[in-house]
Amino acid sequence: MTDAGMPQDGSIFDPDLLSRCISCGFCLPACPTYALTGDEASSPRGRITLMRALESGTLPPDDPTLAEQASFCLGCRACEPVCPAGVQYGELLERWRGYQWAGRRRPLVVRFMVIAAERAWAHRVAGRLRGAARTPASASGPSLMLGCFERSLFPGVSRSALALVPELAVPGRQGCCGALHAHNGEPDRGRQLAKQLGAQLPGQIVSTSGGCAAYLAAVIGRDRVTELSEYLKDQSFGEVRIGDRRARVALQDSCHLRNGLGVWREPRALLAAIADYVELPDAGRCCGAAGTYALVRPRDSRRVLDPKLDQIEAAGIDYVVAVNPGCLRQLRQGLRRRKSKVRAVHIADLLRLAGRLEPSGKPGHGTDTRVGPVP
């Protein structure tokens, strides 16, 4: 949330942000939860109506509809790009949850995740044990941001990023970006952590997590933060082949990277250069991971994911590519449940598999066109 969007008079919401919605309904087709239910209350327009009722006192804070809708929203921000009035729905949702989930009203799993995210020492230890990227303390290039849970869940992603961009430095002492806090009821703490991380990581910051990149950029400035596919957009790579053909790949967008930061062309261009790219009909629609959402509301998360899995399997692809670790986890689990042959990979891993091109245009030494585990 920008400082301009911070309530100044003890209100829950900034009046200017809350008044921007003109109830036009353009957000309805873009909203995944409205698509599931057809219920006005489950749309951005309906939720803003609820926020106004909460602010005015028309509905009491313990109203069950308020509690349900604050939790049911994915927070994907798909409503923002289609809104003609420029409603900053993501900021409103952060403030709403900050009020609605105060104290013990916050879901238990969210409380655990938020506490765990702040244990920077634990993430550093886990990263070392799992083999996440490291560089000498003297390294001085752009800073590679290591995601809190990405270090232990997907340590190969940071290694691939470093292999693709050897000039990156990986500062050892780096904490949480604050996105998890901001999206789960602690917007002020989230901003504090983002500013701390901005101070810990000198110069330009490169992120392999779309959600983290979008939040960090919103707090410390777009000029300092770039997502990996943005950073690599002018680079050339080899191909990913399966047998005698190019691999067929599709992309699952990171909601916040696309809707918050406006980055969606760059990963597609990179993938189209290394493989036969297939656009999924709902590539830009949330996969249901949504930060802690898959843990807080697993049934609804699967309802959002299942149509996407149908599309992935119908597309005849070899790989579905994610640009966010939460999305990667969600896709892998869903495909595993279905015993699908499609593999979910992070874009850093697939680009590393393709290999960099030498100035001559020939594949570099990192090229690997064999079928097998992604590095």
C-alpha positions as CSV (number, residue, x, y, z in Angstrom):
1,M,0.0,0.0,0.0
2,T,1.3,3.5,-0.8
3,D,1.5,6.0,2.0
4,A,-1.2,8.0,0.2
5,G,-3.6,5.1,0.7
6,M,-3.1,4.9,4.5
7,P,-6.1,5.9,6.5
8,Q,-5.3,9.1,8.5
9,D,-8.3,9.6,10.8
10,G,-8.8,6.2,12.5
11,S,-11.0,4.9,9.7
12,I,-10.6,1.4,8.4
13,F,-10.2,2.5,4.8
14,D,-8.9,5.5,3.0
15,P,-12.1,7.4,1.9
16,D,-10.7,8.2,-1.5
17,L,-9.9,4.6,-2.3
18,L,-13.2,3.4,-1.1
19,S,-15.2,6.0,-3.1
20,R,-13.6,5.2,-6.5
21,C,-15.8,2.2,-7.2
22,I,-18.6,3.3,-9.5
23,S,-20.3,-0.1,-9.4
24,C,-20.0,-0.5,-13.2
25,G,-19.6,-4.3,-13.1
26,F,-16.6,-4.6,-15.4
27,C,-14.8,-6.5,-12.6
28,L,-17.4,-9.3,-12.5
29,P,-16.2,-11.4,-15.5
30,A,-12.6,-11.1,-14.3
31,C,-13.3,-12.4,-10.7
32,P,-12.6,-16.1,-10.2
33,T,-14.8,-16.4,-7.1
34,Y,-17.7,-14.7,-8.7
35,A,-17.3,-17.2,-11.6
36,L,-17.6,-20.0,-9.0
37,T,-20.7,-18.7,-7.3
38,G,-22.5,-16.1,-9.4
39,D,-23.0,-14.3,-6.0
40,E,-22.7,-10.5,-6.1
41,A,-21.1,-10.6,-2.6
42,S,-18.3,-12.8,-4.0
43,S,-17.3,-10.1,-6.6
44,P,-15.0,-7.1,-6.2
45,R,-18.0,-4.8,-6.5
46,G,-19.9,-6.7,-3.9
47,R,-17.0,-6.8,-1.5
48,I,-16.5,-3.1,-1.8
49,T,-20.1,-2.7,-0.9
50,L,-19.5,-4.8,2.2
51,M,-16.4,-2.7,3.0
52,R,-18.6,0.5,2.8
53,A,-21.1,-1.1,5.1
54,L,-18.4,-2.0,7.6
55,E,-17.0,1.5,7.4
56,S,-20.3,3.2,7.9
57,G,-21.4,0.8,10.7
58,T,-24.3,-0.6,8.6
59,L,-22.9,-4.0,9.2
60,P,-21.3,-5.0,12.6
61,P,-17.7,-6.2,12.5
62,D,-18.8,-9.7,13.5
63,D,-21.2,-10.1,10.6
64,P,-20.7,-13.6,9.1
65,T,-20.8,-12.3,5.5
66,L,-17.9,-9.9,6.2
67,A,-15.8,-12.7,7.7
68,E,-16.7,-15.1,4.8
69,Q,-16.0,-12.7,2.0
70,A,-12.7,-11.4,3.4
71,S,-11.5,-14.9,3.5
72,F,-13.1,-16.2,0.2
73,C,-11.4,-13.5,-1.9
74,L,-8.3,-14.8,-3.6
75,G,-6.6,-11.4,-3.6
76,C,-5.5,-12.0,-7.2
77,R,-6.3,-8.4,-8.3
78,A,-7.6,-9.5,-11.7
79,C,-10.3,-6.8,-11.2
80,E,-7.7,-3.9,-11.3
81,P,-6.6,-4.0,-14.9
82,V,-10.2,-4.0,-16.2
83,C,-11.5,-1.3,-13.8
84,P,-12.2,2.0,-15.7
85,A,-12.2,3.9,-12.4
86,G,-8.8,2.7,-11.3
87,V,-9.9,1.1,-8.1
88,Q,-6.9,-0.1,-6.1
89,Y,-8.7,-3.2,-4.8
90,G,-5.6,-4.9,-3.5
91,E,-4.9,-2.1,-1.1
92,L,-8.5,-2.1,0.1
93,L,-8.4,-5.9,0.7
94,E,-5.2,-5.5,2.7
95,R,-6.9,-3.0,5.0
96,W,-10.0,-5.1,5.2
97,R,-8.2,-8.2,6.3
98,G,-6.1,-6.1,8.7
99,Y,-9.3,-5.1,10.5
100,Q,-11.3,-8.3,10.0
101,W,-8.4,-10.7,11.0
102,A,-7.2,-8.7,14.0
103,G,-6.1,-10.7,17.0
104,R,-7.4,-14.3,17.2
105,R,-9.8,-13.9,14.3
106,R,-7.0,-14.6,11.9
107,P,-7.0,-18.2,10.6
108,L,-4.6,-20.4,12.6
109,V,-2.6,-21.4,9.6
110,V,-2.1,-17.8,8.5
111,R,-0.8,-17.0,12.0
112,F,1.7,-19.8,11.7
113,M,2.9,-18.8,8.2
114,V,3.3,-15.1,9.2
115,I,5.4,-16.0,12.2
116,A,7.4,-18.5,10.2
117,A,8.1,-16.0,7.5
118,E,9.9,-13.7,9.9
119,R,12.3,-16.3,11.1
120,A,15.0,-15.1,8.8
121,W,17.7,-17.2,10.5
122,A,15.7,-20.4,9.9
123,H,15.3,-19.6,6.2
124,R,19.0,-18.9,5.9
125,V,19.8,-22.3,7.6
126,A,17.3,-24.1,5.5
127,G,18.6,-22.5,2.4
128,R,22.2,-23.6,3.1
129,L,21.0,-27.2,4.0
130,R,19.0,-27.4,0.8
131,G,21.6,-25.8,-1.4
132,A,20.0,-22.5,-2.4
133,A,22.2,-20.1,-4.3
134,R,25.2,-18.5,-2.6
135,T,27.9,-16.1,-3.7
136,P,31.0,-14.8,-2.0
137,A,30.5,-11.8,0.4
138,S,32.6,-9.7,-2.0
139,A,30.1,-10.2,-4.9
140,S,28.8,-6.8,-6.0
141,G,26.3,-7.2,-8.9
142,P,22.5,-6.8,-8.8
143,S,21.0,-8.5,-5.7
144,L,19.2,-11.8,-6.1
145,M,16.3,-11.9,-3.6
146,L,15.8,-15.3,-2.0
147,G,12.2,-16.1,-1.2
148,C,11.5,-17.1,2.4
149,F,10.0,-20.5,1.7
150,E,11.4,-20.8,-1.8
151,R,14.8,-21.4,-0.3
152,S,13.8,-24.7,1.2
153,L,10.9,-25.8,-1.1
154,F,12.6,-25.0,-4.4
155,P,16.3,-24.3,-3.8
156,G,17.1,-25.2,-7.4
157,V,15.3,-22.0,-8.6
158,S,17.9,-19.7,-7.1
159,R,20.7,-21.9,-8.4
160,S,19.2,-21.7,-11.9
161,A,18.8,-17.9,-11.7
162,L,22.5,-17.6,-10.7
163,A,23.6,-19.9,-13.5
164,L,21.6,-17.7,-16.0
165,V,22.9,-14.5,-14.5
166,P,26.3,-15.1,-13.1
167,E,26.8,-11.4,-12.3
168,L,24.1,-11.6,-9.5
169,A,25.1,-11.2,-5.9
170,V,23.3,-13.2,-3.2
171,P,23.5,-11.3,0.1
172,G,23.4,-13.8,2.9
173,R,21.5,-11.8,5.4
174,Q,18.1,-11.0,3.8
175,G,14.7,-11.3,5.4
176,C,11.1,-11.4,4.3
177,C,9.7,-9.0,1.7
178,G,6.5,-8.6,3.8
179,A,4.1,-9.6,1.1
180,L,2.8,-12.5,3.2
181,H,2.0,-10.1,6.0
182,A,0.4,-7.5,3.9
183,H,-1.9,-9.9,2.2
184,N,-2.9,-11.6,5.4
185,G,-3.9,-8.9,7.8
186,E,-0.7,-7.1,8.7
187,P,-0.3,-4.4,6.0
188,D,1.8,-2.1,8.2
189,R,4.2,-4.8,9.3
190,G,4.4,-5.9,5.6
191,R,5.6,-2.4,4.6
192,Q,8.1,-2.3,7.4
193,L,9.6,-5.6,6.3
194,A,9.7,-4.6,2.7
195,K,11.6,-1.4,3.6
196,Q,14.0,-3.5,5.7
197,L,14.7,-5.8,2.8
198,G,15.2,-2.9,0.5
199,A,17.9,-1.7,2.8
200,Q,19.5,-5.2,3.1
201,L,19.7,-5.7,-0.7
202,P,21.8,-3.0,-2.4
203,G,21.2,-1.7,-5.8
204,Q,18.9,-3.4,-8.3
205,I,16.9,-6.4,-6.9
206,V,16.1,-9.4,-9.1
207,S,13.3,-11.7,-7.9
208,T,12.3,-15.2,-9.0
209,S,8.9,-14.7,-7.2
210,G,6.3,-12.7,-9.1
211,G,4.3,-12.0,-6.0
212,C,7.3,-10.9,-3.9
213,A,8.5,-8.7,-6.8
214,A,5.2,-6.9,-7.2
215,Y,4.8,-6.2,-3.5
216,L,8.4,-5.1,-3.0
217,A,8.2,-2.8,-6.0
218,A,5.1,-1.2,-4.6
219,V,6.8,-0.3,-1.4
220,I,10.4,0.6,-2.2
221,G,10.0,1.7,-5.9
222,R,9.6,0.1,-9.3
223,D,13.0,1.3,-10.4
224,R,14.7,-0.9,-7.9
225,V,12.9,-4.2,-8.5
226,T,12.7,-6.5,-11.5
227,E,11.4,-10.0,-12.0
228,L,13.8,-12.5,-13.6
229,S,12.0,-12.7,-17.0
230,E,12.2,-8.9,-17.2
231,Y,15.9,-9.0,-16.5
232,L,16.5,-11.7,-19.1
233,K,14.2,-10.3,-21.8
234,D,17.0,-9.3,-24.2
235,Q,19.0,-12.5,-23.7
236,S,19.2,-15.4,-26.1
237,F,18.9,-19.1,-25.2
238,G,19.0,-22.5,-26.9
239,E,16.1,-24.8,-27.2
240,V,14.4,-27.4,-25.1
241,R,13.8,-30.4,-27.1
242,I,12.1,-33.8,-26.5
243,G,13.5,-36.3,-28.9
244,D,13.5,-34.8,-32.4
245,R,11.0,-32.0,-31.7
246,R,10.8,-28.8,-29.7
247,A,9.1,-29.1,-26.4
248,R,5.6,-27.7,-26.1
249,V,5.2,-25.3,-23.2
250,A,2.5,-23.1,-21.6
251,L,2.7,-20.4,-18.9
252,Q,0.7,-19.9,-15.8
253,D,0.9,-16.2,-14.9
254,S,1.6,-14.9,-11.4
255,C,-1.5,-12.9,-10.5
256,H,0.4,-10.1,-8.8
257,L,3.1,-10.0,-11.3
258,R,0.6,-9.6,-14.1
259,N,-2.1,-7.6,-12.5
260,G,0.1,-5.6,-10.1
261,L,3.3,-5.1,-11.9
262,G,2.1,-5.4,-15.5
263,V,4.6,-8.1,-16.4
264,W,3.2,-10.9,-18.7
265,R,4.7,-10.4,-22.1
266,E,8.3,-11.0,-21.1
267,P,8.0,-14.6,-19.9
268,R,6.0,-15.5,-22.9
269,A,8.6,-14.1,-25.3
270,L,11.3,-16.1,-23.6
271,L,9.4,-19.3,-23.7
272,A,8.4,-18.9,-27.3
273,A,12.1,-18.5,-28.2
274,I,13.1,-21.8,-26.6
275,A,10.1,-24.0,-27.3
276,D,6.7,-24.2,-29.0
277,Y,4.6,-21.9,-26.9
278,V,0.9,-22.7,-26.3
279,E,-1.3,-20.1,-24.7
280,L,-3.8,-21.6,-22.2
281,P,-7.3,-20.0,-22.4
282,D,-7.1,-19.0,-18.7
283,A,-3.3,-18.5,-18.3
284,G,-4.0,-15.1,-16.8
285,R,-6.5,-16.3,-14.3
286,C,-5.6,-17.3,-10.7
287,C,-4.5,-20.9,-10.2
288,G,-5.9,-20.9,-6.6
289,A,-2.6,-20.8,-4.8
290,A,-3.0,-17.2,-3.8
291,G,-0.4,-17.1,-1.1
292,T,-1.9,-18.8,1.9
293,Y,-5.3,-19.4,0.2
294,A,-4.6,-23.0,-0.7
295,L,-3.9,-23.7,3.0
296,V,-6.8,-21.6,4.4
297,R,-9.4,-22.7,1.9
298,P,-8.2,-25.9,0.2
299,R,-11.6,-26.9,-1.2
300,D,-12.1,-23.6,-2.9
301,S,-8.5,-23.5,-4.0
302,R,-9.1,-26.8,-5.8
303,R,-12.3,-25.5,-7.4
304,V,-10.3,-22.7,-8.9
305,L,-7.5,-25.0,-10.0
306,D,-9.4,-27.9,-11.5
307,P,-10.6,-26.1,-14.7
308,K,-7.0,-24.9,-15.3
309,L,-5.7,-28.5,-15.0
310,D,-8.3,-29.6,-17.5
311,Q,-6.9,-26.9,-19.9
312,I,-3.3,-28.0,-19.3
313,E,-4.0,-31.6,-20.0
314,A,-6.1,-30.8,-23.1
315,A,-3.3,-28.6,-24.5
316,G,-0.9,-31.4,-25.3
317,I,2.0,-29.7,-23.6
318,D,5.1,-31.1,-22.0
319,Y,5.7,-28.3,-19.5
320,V,3.6,-25.7,-17.7
321,V,5.8,-22.9,-16.5
322,A,5.3,-20.9,-13.4
323,V,7.0,-17.6,-12.4
324,N,6.0,-17.8,-8.8
325,P,6.9,-20.5,-6.2
326,G,3.4,-20.7,-4.8
327,C,1.9,-21.3,-8.2
328,L,4.6,-23.9,-8.9
329,R,3.6,-25.8,-5.7
330,Q,-0.1,-25.6,-6.6
331,L,0.4,-26.8,-10.1
332,R,2.7,-29.7,-9.1
333,Q,0.4,-30.9,-6.5
334,G,-2.6,-30.7,-8.8
335,L,-0.9,-32.5,-11.7
336,R,0.4,-35.1,-9.3
337,R,-3.1,-35.9,-8.0
338,R,-4.2,-36.5,-11.6
339,K,-1.1,-38.6,-12.4
340,S,-0.5,-36.2,-15.3
341,K,2.5,-36.5,-17.6
342,V,2.7,-32.7,-17.8
343,R,5.5,-31.3,-15.7
344,A,5.3,-28.0,-13.8
345,V,8.6,-26.1,-13.7
346,H,9.9,-22.7,-12.8
347,I,10.9,-20.5,-15.7
348,A,14.4,-20.2,-14.3
349,D,14.8,-24.0,-14.5
350,L,13.5,-24.3,-18.0
351,L,15.7,-21.5,-19.3
352,R,18.7,-23.1,-17.7
353,L,17.7,-26.4,-19.4
354,A,17.7,-24.5,-22.7
355,G,21.1,-23.0,-22.1
356,R,22.5,-19.6,-23.0
357,L,23.6,-18.9,-26.6
358,E,27.2,-17.9,-27.3
359,P,27.7,-14.6,-29.3
360,S,28.1,-16.9,-32.4
361,G,24.5,-18.0,-32.0
362,K,25.5,-21.6,-31.1
363,P,24.2,-23.2,-27.9
364,G,26.4,-22.6,-24.9
365,H,27.9,-25.2,-22.7
366,G,24.8,-25.1,-20.4
367,T,22.5,-26.4,-23.2
368,D,20.7,-29.6,-22.2
369,T,18.1,-30.9,-24.7
370,R,17.7,-34.3,-23.1
371,V,14.5,-35.5,-21.4
372,G,15.2,-35.7,-17.7
373,P,15.0,-33.9,-14.4
374,V,15.2,-30.2,-14.6
375,P,18.3,-28.8,-12.7
